[in-house]
Amino acid sequence: MARGNTMVPFGYEEEPPAQRGTLLIFETFEDWSEDELGLIEAIADQRKFRKVVFYPQHEESLKRMGIPCASPYHKRVKLLEELLRDMPVERYTVDTWEGKRKKYTPVDTSLRFLTEKFASPYFVMMNDRYAAEFAGYKGFDEWIRKVRLLVWKRFGVPLPGKLLAYGDRLDFIGEKGESVEV
């Protein structure tokens, strides 16, 4: 029985994939505009992400995390979908799973759900406020080994030492999308 062997010329090297991985964005998306979307688009093009998933969190989750949010979940999702209206659907998507749950969802549960649904490798983008909270969670040590974290220096929140200890798994992004050092 054939095992799917193929003949290739001597010296053949397989081309690396043109696009790689999935970018998962955890954010409130409350005050987003074309500027923030342009930043995400620039990052996705620069790093050649195959899929960009916007993951708005329910008010209950945000309240438990201590992240202020005045707009209700469905209003934020509608705003985000309106912003993404002209973007290619095959690359940019809004995941509304947490809206169906209508209750507090821990970040590690959300990450488990998203990593089962989308293709690897995984890159998680959070603003500095989210990242500081995420570093304090019990499952942080496990998840930081599975994903690469992109920390958006948006609010000027000081980052905890536990987060900075994983410097090899972190990238910092400034307001204009460029990489910054801490």
N, C-alpha and C positions, 0 to 999 in steps of 0.2 A: 504494500500500500504506500502510495506517495505521501510524503510529509510536507509538501508545499515548497520543495527546494526550487530555487530559481538560479539561472545562470546569469552572471554579471561579468563584464570585462575586467581584466586585471587592473588594479588601482582604483576601482570604483569606490567612491565614498558617498554614502547616503547624505542628502542635503538635510540640514536641520530644519525643523518646521518653521514656517514663516511667522506663525503666531503661536503663543504659548499661554496656557493657564487661564485662570479666572480671577478677576478682581472683584472682591466682595466689599461693598461700601456700607459701613454702619454709620448712620447719621440721623439727625432729626429731620432734615430736609425742610425745616420750617421757613427759613429765610433765604432759600436758594434762588438764584437768578441765572441768567445766561453766563455770567462770569464764572460761577462755580462749575457749571456744566462744561464751559470751555476748558477749565483747569483739568477736569476729569478726562475730557477728550484728548487733551495734550498728553497727559500721563499714559492713557491707553495706547495712543499712537507711538509714543516714545518707547514704551516697554513692550509693545506688540501683544497686548492681551487679546485672547480669542473672544472672551465674553466679559462684560461688565455688568454686575448685578447690584442694583440699588436696593438696599434692605431697610426700609423705614421701620422703626420700632413703635409698638403700641404705647399709649400714654402710661399704662400701668408699669411697663418695663422701664420707661424713662424715669418715672417717679421713684421706683425702687433703686435705680442707679444714682439718683440725686442730680439728674440732668434736667434743667428747666426746659419746658416746652408748653407754649400757650395754645397752639393749634391742635385740634383733634386729628386723630390718625387719618381718617378718610379725606379730610381737607388737604393734608400734606401729601397723600398719595395722588390726589387729583392734580395738585400743583406740579408734582414731579412728572406725572404722565403727560401733562400739557407741555412741560419743558422738553420732554423726550420725543414729542410728536414728530419732529423732522429727522430724528436720528434713525439709523438702520436697526430694525427690530432684531435681526439675527445677532447683533453684537451687544446691544444695550437692552436691559430688561429690568422691570420692577418686580420684585418678589413680594407678594402680599400675604404670605403664609401667616405672619403674626397677626394680621388683621382678622383672619378667620378664627384664630384662637381666642381673641378678645380678652386676653389676660396676660399677666406677667410671664415672660419667657426669658429664662437665663441665657446669657450670651453663648455659653457652651452648647446649650440645646439648639440654638439657632445655627451655630457653626456646624454642628453635627448634621442637621437637616440640609444645609446648603452644600456641604461637602459630599453628601450622598447624591445630591441632585445634579451638580455641575462637575465638569471635568477638572482634573488636577493639572498642574500644581496650583496651589491656592495662595493668593495674596489678599490680605485683609487691610483695607484702608479705614482708619479712624482718625478723628481729630484728637488733639492732645488731651482734651477733657475725657473723652471716651477711653483713650489708651491708659490714662492714669487709673481710671476705675477698673478697667479690664485687668490690669496688672495686680490688683488686689484680690481677684477672685481665686477660688480654690483650684479651678481647672486651668489656670493660666500657664503653669509650667508644662502641662501636657500639650496644650494647643500651640504654644510658641514653637514647639518642635515640629509641628505639622504644617504650619502656615508661616508665611513671611509677612511681617507687619509693616505697613506704610503709615507713618504717623504724620498727620497734617498739622503743622505748627500754626494753628488758627487762632487760639485764644490766649496763648502765652501761659498756659498752666504748667507749673513745674512738674517734671516727670519723676516718678519714684525710682529709687536705686534698683529695685527688683526688675523694672522694665529696662533700664539702661544696662543691666548686667548681661542682657541678651543682645548686645550691640551687633553681633554678627547676623541676627535674624531681623534687624530693624533697618528701615530707611526713613529718613526725615524729609518731608516735602514742605517747602515754603509757600507763601501766598501766591506766587506766580508759577508754581509747579516745578521749580528747580529743586534739586537735592540740596539740603543744607546740613551742616555739621552741628552737633550739640556741644 
